[in-house]
Amino acid sequence: MSQPSPAASGALSGLVVLDLSRILAGPTCTQILGDLGAEVIKIERPGRGDDTRGWGPPFLKDGEGRETGESAYYLSSNRNKASVAIDLASPEGQRLIADLAAKADILVENFKVGDLKRRGLDYDTLKVRNPRLIYCSITGFGQTGPYAQRAGYDFLIQGMGGIMSLTGFADEDGGTETKCGVGIADVMCGMYATVSILAALNHRNSTGEGQSIDISLLDAQVSWLINQGVAYLTSGKVPGRLGNGHPTIVPYETFPASDQSFILAVGNDSQFGKFCKVAGAPELAEDPRYARNADRVRNRAELVPKIRRLTIEKAAAEWIAELEAEGVPCGPVNDLEQVFADPQVLARQMRITLPHPLGGEVDLIGSPINLEKTPVAYRSAPPLVGADTADVLTRLLGLGEDTLSDLAGRGILDLGPTPPDTATEGHSSK
């Protein structure tokens, strides 16, 4: 039997989250809740667990340098959780999950519309036993509408939701529609789900009643088209792809230096004047075609090549040093090795290290949330499949050892591995 998790502290301490989600959107949401102090119980399939455990390489390596079954993808969004492996397809497993839901404050799921209703685990059924339950459903297209029964995946949603049509270089520059380099539709959907849950908690604090929440990847994707989406609604013109350019600010993109590209992000006319001074071309700032941002946007095609002919004359580091001294926003284009070695990133503890039973320790990305009174806490690394099954079901449901052994013997539960004693003392950041 695994040992109970350390007592949580934080803004959401004392809350129990039953996590029936997998892949990325739901786990992103529940990891945030866990970082903020909630007890998160992740329900997984016996033996196999979350699909993303196998989405590699890369996989975490053990102390001997051998690959484990824990993928980097899974590790990215499952810390501060307990893994309880229950066969959701079995009636006994469904009863156990319903019993856990009766004791939970929040339930997060991302099954296809109707799947949990067939198992007696839908909101209308569970709220009879637990009217305070906040039940958050995350789907590709929502609980209503003509696409409700479709499965939704991040890549598909990026295409259907318009962000791909805005990402990449224009056709005439050899570009094509391009997805973002990470599952941003999933991640943003998980964030909207978190905000919705916190709003529902505030409502429950006032009224005592829970509620259901319907969040979809497509809705979330359309919502964060933000300025580009409203620009279309305002003008009726479908925006095209601009590569690294900004639709309404110029110059605001990457420019070539003599050794590599760097970012120039001029946000106002004063900054443009300072850039022109550093570049030795003050006449550009005085030219009526470029003096105001609106004019620079209208004359982008003529201005940008002129700036490129200037920036190619010096190294990127030289440009950045001189422009920063003048207060002109600029910076490098870092790869991930440079990101996680950056002194600002390290100072803000955005790279953390936690003990892990297989790898000894595991490096993870920290939370960006900085609360003065109730800071986030990193209590545990992403768990092994079923590592907490016995502890959670004993502690919350009162199941005895004989019952657990019987259920495990019939494949309804997975009591998890007996991990090697390789865990080392970890640090909060490194």
Buried (B, 14 or more C-beta within 10 A) or exposed (E): EBEEBEEBBBBBBEBBBBBBBBBBBBBBBBBBBBBBBBBBBBBBBBEEBBBBBBBBEEBBBBEEEEEBBBBBBBBBBBBBBBBBBBBBEBEBBBBBBBBBBBBBBBBBBBBEBEBBEEBEBBBEBBBEEBEBBBBBBBBBBBEEEEBBEBEBBBBBBBBBBBBBBBBBBEEEEEBEBBBBEEBBBBBBBBBBBBEBBBEBBEBBEEEEEBBBBBBBBBBBBBEBBEEBBEBBEEEEEEBEBBBEBBBEBBBBBBBBBEEEBBBBBBEEBEBBBBBBBBBEBEEBBEBEEBBEBEBBBBBBEEBBEBBBEBBEEBEBEBBBEBBEEEEBBBEBEEEEEEEBEBEEBEEEBBBBBBBBBBBBBBBBBBBEEEEEEBBBBBBBBBBBBBBBBBBBBBEBEEBEEEBBEBBBEEEBBBBBEEEEEBBEEBEEBE
